[in-house]
Structure formats: structure tokens, C-alpha cells
Amino acid sequence: MSIALSSSKPILSRLQEPHEGRTAILLVEDEDADARLVIRSLAPYARRSSVARATSLKEARAWLHRNACDVVLLDLSLPDSFGLETVTRLHADAPSLPLVVLTGYDDEDFALEILAHGAQDYLVKGQTDGPLMWRAVQHARARKRLEEELRLSEERLQGIIGLAQDAILTTDADLNITLFNRAAESLFGYDADDILGRPLSLLIPERFRADHDVHIANFSASQVQAQVMTNRREVQGLTADGREFPAEVSIAKLHHAHGLLFTAVIRDVSERKRVESELRRMATTDPLTGLNNRRRFLELAEVEMARLRRYGRPVSVLMLDIDRFKAINDSHGHAIGDRALVRLAEICRGELRDTDHIGRLGGEEFAIILPETPLAAAGEVAERLRHRLALADVPLDPADHGQGCIRMTVSIGVAMSGEDDACIERALGRADRALYEAKAAGRNRVVIGDGYPGPVFAAASAPTSIAS
């Protein structure tokens, strides 16, 4: 054990560097007799420690500035410092260094105050033997090391939370907010200082709050420790200015001495929802006319077929084709042909019910599903569409305000689906044959097809023409 005893002169020049592998102890004690007692108590541990001595706070601070140290044994009564101030001043200089206070004052409340000011332990002079002092030194090192690890861990965690792009918040068991990171401030529009301690319900639209409470109660009672809230139909957040947004939420719970703590990671998925909606629209919509594309139309048609088979309600189909469409393209160009298709889509949407479905199957060919519509009524709808389209102007130049237009006519085939149809394609096939009959009969007309397979609804026994 290396020992340096000091008089009132500075000791820095006479202190030895701690031996590698030993516990380096700095004894800060101005009384020689007390210093000898401490050093004598630690003598049995000389092979595992090195002890240096300073007689004032100034000497101690200077030595610590130049040397490595594991533990400081600190007397509170020094020539240049006294009492708790001695602890606070040295702790401020070396916050990561374990301090064990040496005091002649045996009082539990005073000891607790010392610990609150940064000391790791305290020893009462005259009541401390070698093993107790050595144990205090080692325990102080271990506790300080754990404190430092915890502090670094908390700093890392706070750094991660602060830099996170997603909103992170924590609540207590009563769902009062206890943590609110910068991303949460940006997302919800609240300053952390303003919302800490306030209820989580402030961030949830009122109509969802009761449902949210049920989910939290179920999550609290379950064995699951963390989950992404994908089992909920809709998760919405509420900003300080009253704006709602779709949210993706991951939540975890932690059992604490004071009850459960909940941590949520929240992401605004408005843009993702918009992109998903746009992708769905692109996947199901004809890009030129905005109508259902063939795939989406057939999906909707099968839904109506399922309803037909379940409830026996009538479902009629129309096949519609622009007459001499190739001639329009050849005479006026494909841009005018596209304009004719768009005009047809606009008129059909205006004439049909919200429950009807129209789709562009390809080129100038369109199909319409009319739920709850028997064959005769479907024929009337088809004739109304044919007449309306025949009167519609298709401008050659949209900027010309209706000057210079062409007109188009359509042929329409009508059929009705029956419960015996395995799929909608059968009814579409019958409507398609009726469409070609309308073309062969001179175009610009509606033909109601025969061949309806079921006896529930009456159908024409032969093709019927509703001509203009």
C-alpha cells in the first residue's frame, strides 16, 4: 500500500501514482492522527490498494485533476471547507467519483443528507474497523459504477428517444402522460412542458376514447407485454388544433412498483394511407375514364351474384359499345376518341344509381350491373342511356366552348342473371350476344337478349328491339 502523509505543505509532489490493478484511494484528512488511524485500518489490504493523502479540499482537487482515483475518503472538516459544502464542492468537480464521508457526527438524518448531496456512504470516526472501511470502499465503487451505468443508459435512451422520428410517449397507470419526446411535440402540436401530467385522452378523438379504454384494460390484463395495435379497425390521433390523423401505434407495458407504465410509439400514416388509396385506385380504376377496370368490375359483379344467390333478388347486366368507334378515331384522331369515351363515362355516371356498377372492359366496350333490377326495368335504363348519349356533344376542342362537336351513338345488349348462373360471365355473355344483335340490326339501339336460364323472372322469348 502506498501512503503519503502530509503536513500543511502541498503533497502533490510526494504522491505516488496508483499501482495498476489496485484500488486507488485518496484520503482527504487534515488531522494527522485521524489519517494514521485510517491508513492503519487499511494496512491489511495493502496489496490490493494504494492510498494518497491530501490535507485540504484545494489539494484534493488539484491531485484529482492529475491522477486517477477509485474512491475518496473525505473528512467534512477541512481548513478550506466544512460540512455538506465539502461534499457538494468535491462532487461537483468529480461527479463520477465515489465519495465515502468520514465524520465524527453519528446522526442518521445527517447521514441521509450527506448521501442526498452526492456521497455513496459515510463512516463514523472511532466506530470503524479495517474490514468495515474496506467493505465501504468496495461497496461505494460498486454502487457508483452501477449509478454511472444507469446514468449512461438513461442518457443513451433519452438520446434515442429525442432523435426518434416517431412520436414516443409514456403514461402512468392512470394514463397520465409522463414522457413526451420532440417527435411527439411535432406530431401532436403540444409542448412537452404543457402536456406532461395531463391525460392521454387529449390525444384521442372523443368518439374513440371509450373504445380505447377497453383496449387498454384488455391489454393490461393480458400476458402480452408489447403489441402493434393492428387488431383495431381504426386508430386515430388528435392534434392540439383539432386535426385528426390515422396512426400506427405500438404499445408496451412495464410493471412498476407504483403500477403499470405504458409506452407507445406513434406514427402518422396519413401519407401511407394516401399512397395505399392511390395504389388501390390505380389497381381498380380505368385511367382514362375513371370507371372501374375490368378486374374491379368483375369483383363487384360477383358480390351482386352472391347477393342474388342468397336472397333471390334480380340482377340485370348491360353490355354497351360505341358505334363505329374506329371511324371516330380515323376521322378525328385518337384524342377525340378518348374524349368520346370520357364523355360516355360522365353521362353514364350521371344517369345511374349509386348502387349500380359500371366498368370499362376494354377499348370502347363497357358493362353495367343493375342490382335489384328486373329485365324490363333494365331495358328502360338502357334505352334512357342510349337516348341521352345520342344527344351528347363531344367537343373537338374543349377550349372552343362547344363549337365544333361530334356526336356518337351506342348499341346496348341487356340480359338478366339467374340463381343458376355459376358466375357473372354467363349473364355478360348473353348481354354480349344481344349487343351484337343490336349492331347487326343497324346500331343505335337496345336489344334485350333471350336465353335467361331461370323461371323466376319473365324474359322475352325472342330478342326485342327498343329503337330510337
N, C-alpha and C positions, 0 to 999 in steps of 0.2 A: 504494500500500500504506500503510495507516495503522499507525503504530508508536508505542507508548508505552513509554519506558524508565523504570524505577523505581529509586529509591534504596530505603532501608529504610522510607520512608513509604508509607502506603497509596496505591494507584494508582487506586482506583475512580473518583475524581472526574475523572481525566485520561484515562480510556479512552474511545475513540470507539465508537459503535455500528457494527457491521459494515455495509458497503455492500451493498445488495441485489444479489444475483447473484454476489457474491464468496464465496470460501471463507474463512469466519471462523475464524481460528486464535488460540488462547490459548497463549502461551508461558509456562510456569511455570519460571523460572530466576532464582536469586538472585545469580549471578555476572554482573556487567555485561559482562565480556569475552566470556564464552560466549554471552550474549544477543546481543551485537553480531554475533558470527560467524553465528548462526542467521539474524538479520534480514538480514545481508548476503547470505547464501546464497539467501534467498527474494526478494531485490530484483528479479531478472529477472521475477518473477511478480507484480509489484506491482499490475498492472492487474486481476489475477484473484483477488487475496486481500487480506485485511486482518488485521493482526497486533496483538494486545494482549498486554501482559506483566504477570505477577504474580510477586512475589518470594517468596511463601510459599504453603503449602497453604491457609492461612486466607484469604488474599487471593483465591486462585483460586476457592475455594468460594463466597465472597461474590460475586465477579464473575459466576460461572456462574449464581448464583441470580437475577441481574438481567439477564443478556444471553444472546442466542442465540449458539451456537458450533457449528462443524462438526467441529473437531479440536483436541485438546490435545497440545502438545509438552511433555512432562513430565520434568523433571530429578528424579532419585531422591534427591538430597542437598539438602534444604531446611532452613531454620532450625527449622521445627517438625515435620519428618517426615523419615524416612530409609529408604532401601531399599524392599523389597517392600511395606512398610506404606504407603508413599506411593501406590502403585498401588491397593492394596485399599481405602484410605480414599476416594480420589477416585472409584474405580469404584463404590463403594457409594453415593456421593452422586449420581452421574450414570451409571447403568448403560448407558444407550443412547448415551453419548458415546464416540467413538473416541479411544483413547489411544495416542500414539506416544512411547515412552520414550527419553530422551536419557541415555546413560550413558557413563562413561569405562572401564567394565569390559567387555572383549571376551572373553566366555566363552559358548560355545554352550549349555551346560547352564543357566547363569544366564538366558540369553535365553529358553529354553523355559519356565523357571519364571515369568518375567515374563508371558509370553503366557498361561500357565495361570491367572494371577491377574487377568486381565481386559484386558491390553494387546493392541492389534492388531498392533503392530510395535515394533521397537527400532532405534535408530541409535547408533553408537559415535562419541563426540565426537572430532573430529580426523580421522575417516575418512569424513566425509560431505560431499559437494558439493551444490550447489544442485539439480541435476536429480534426484539420488538422494533428497534430502529432499522435494522437491515430489512425486516419484513415491510416496514412502512416505505422504505426507499423503493423496493421492488414493486410493491403494490401501486405506488404513485406512478412509476414508469408505465406499468401495465394499463392503469386507468387513463393516463394521458394519451397513450398510444391508441386506445380504443376511442377516446374522445376525438383525436385527430382523424382517425379513420372515418368516424361518423361525420365529422365536420366536412372532410373531403368528399365523402359520399353525398352528403346533402348539397354541397356546392356543385358537384357534378350533376346531381339530379335537378337542382334549380337551373343550372346552365342549360341542360337538355330541355326542361320544361319551358324556359324562357325563349329558346331558339326554335322550339317546335312550330311547325307550320299549322298544325291542327290545334284547335282550342282544347285546353285541358283544365278541368275544374275538379275540385274535391268538395264533398259535403260531409257534415257530421251525420249522426244517426237521425236527427230531426230534419235532415235535408236543408240545412242552412249552409251557405257557401263558405268554405274556409280557404280555398285556393282558387286563383283566377289568373291564368297566365296572359301574356301580351297578345297571343293569338286570339284568346277568348275576348279580350277587350276590343280587338279589332272586329271580330265576328259579331258580337252582341251589342257593341256600342256603349258599354259601361266601363268606367274606370274601376280598377280593382279596389281601390280605397272606398269607392261608393257602394260596391255590391257585397263586399265581404261581410259575413254575418247575416245577410238577407236570404230569404227563402228561394230555393231553386225554382219554384213555380213562376217566378218573374220571367224566366227564360222559356216558358212553355205556353203556347196559346191556351186560353181558358177552356175551350171545348175539349182539349186533350188532357187536362190536369187530372181528372178523376181516373181516367184510364191509365195514366202514367203512375199514379199512386198504387193502383192494383198491381201493375207490373213490378214496381219496386218491392212491394210486400211479398210477392211470389218469389222474386229473386233473393230477397233477404232470407226467406225460409228454406230455400233450396240448398243443395250441396254444391252447386256450381259457384265457382269463385270469380269467374270472368266470362263475359259473353258479348258477342256482337248482337245488337238488337234487330236482327233480321226477321224475328218471328212476329214483329208488329207490322200491321198493314201500312201504317204511315207514321213517320216520326217527323215532327215539325219543331223548329226553333222560333223564338220570338225576340226581335231586337228591341233596343231601348226606344226606337221611334215607331214601334208597332208593326214593322215589316216581318212577315213570316217567310221561312225558307225551309226546303226539305233538308233533312240532316241524316247523316250516318253516324251512329253512336255505338261506341264500345264502352262497356262498363265493368268495373271490378270492385270487389268489396274486400275490406280488411277488418278483421276482428281486433278491436282495441279495448283497453281497459275501461274506457268510457262508452263503449258501444261500437256499433259498426261505423266504418268510414267508407264512403263511396267515391271512387274516382272515375270520371267519364272523359273520354276522348271524343270530340265532336268535330265533324267535318261538314261544311256546307257543300251539298251535292247538287246545287242548282244547275251548274254548268253541265255536270254529268247527266242529269235528268234531261236537260235541253238537248244534249247530243244524242242520248238514247231515243228521245222522242223523234228527233230528226231522222235518225237511222231507221226507226220503225216506219216513219212516214215514207222515207225513200224506198224501203223494202216492200211497202204495201200500196204505193201510190204511183199511178202513171205520171211521169214527169211533165208531159205536155199538157194534159187536160186537168190534172189534179184529181181524177177519179180513181177508184180502186183499180189496181192492176189485176191481171188475170188470176194470180195466185190468191190475193186477198179476196177477190170476188167469190172464188170457189169456196174459200173458207167460210165466208158469210152465208153462202148458199147452203152449205152443209149444216150450218146451225139452224137455218129455217127448215131444212129437211128433217132434222132431229125433232124440231117442234111439231112438224106435220105428223111424224110417226107417233109422237106421244099424245097429241091432242086431236088429231084428225082435222086440223084447220086447213083451208085451201091455200095453196101457194102456186102462183102463176109466174111464168117466165116470158120475157120478150127478147127476141134477137133483132137487132137494129143495124142497118147498113146504109151508108150514104150512097145514093145512086150516082153512077158514073163518076166516081171519085177520081179515077185515073185521068179522066178528061179535065177535071179541075186542075190537077197538078200539071198536066201537059200544057194547058192553055194559059194558066196564070202563075205557075211556079209552085214549088213545094211550100213556100212561106204562106201563100194564100190557102193552100190545102191544110196546113197546120192551123191556120186561123179558122177555117171551117170546122175542124174538129173541136177546137176550143169553144166556138160559138155553140155547137151542138151540146157540149157538156154543160155550158151555162144554162141553156134553155131547159135541158132535162132536169137539172138540179132544182130549177125554179118550179117545175111542174110536178115533181114527185114529192111524196111524203117523206118525213124524216125516217120512217121505219122501212122505206124502200131502199134497195141497194142497186147501184149502177156501177158497172165496170167496163173498162176498155180491154177487150180480149186480144186486140191486135189490129194494126192498120186502121181501117175505117169501120171496124166491126165492134159493136157494143152489145152488152147484155144487161137486162134489168130483172131483179127479183121483186115480186109484189106479194108480200105476206098478207094473209087474211083476205085474199082477193080471188074470187071465182073467175071462171074463164070469161064469162060475158062482160064482167066489170073490167077485166084485164084488156079485153078488146076495146072498150071505151077509152081506157087510159092510152092505149096505143094510138087510137085514132086522134085523140087530142094532141098527143106528141107529134104525130105526122103532120097535122094541120098547122100547129104552131111553128114547126121547123120549116115548113114550106113558105111561110110568110116572113121568115127571119132574113135580115140583110147581113151579108158578110162583107165588111168594107175591104176594098182593095188596098186602101191606105188608112190606117186608124187615125192619122193626123188630119185626114180630109173631112172629118165630121160628117160621115155618112154619104158623102158624094163619091160616086163610083163604087158600086156594090155588085156583088153577085148573090144569087140565091141557090139553095140546094134543096133537094128532096131526099126522102129516106123511104126505104121499104122495111116493113116490120113483120116478123112472124111471131105468133102468140101460141103458147101451149100451157097446159096446167100439169103440175106434178101430182103424183098419187102416192098413197101409202105403200104401194107395191114397188115403187121405184127404189132400186138399191142405192142410187146416187143421183145427184142433180144432173149429171151429164145426159141421162136418158131424156129428161124433160127438155134440156137445151138442144138435144138432137132433134126432137120433134119440132121445137120452135125454129130451128135452123132450116129444116125441110120446108116449113111454112114460109120462111123468109125467101127461099129460092123460088117457091111458087109465086110469091108476090113479085119477084124480079121477072120471072118468066111471063107473068100476066101483064107486064107493062110498067112496073116500078111505081113509086109514089103511092103505095097502097099498103093496107094491113090485111094479112091473111091469118085466120085462126086455124091452126092445124088440127087434124084428127089423130086417131091412134091413142087417145087417152086410155090408160090401162085399167082404171078402176071404175066401179059403178056408183060411187058415192055422189059425184058431181056430174051433171049432164054436160055433154060436149057435143059440138056439131058433128054430125055423121059424115059430113063431107066438107072440104075446105070452103070457108066463107070469106068473101072479099068485101072489105069496107073501103070503098074507093072514094076519092075526092070528086 
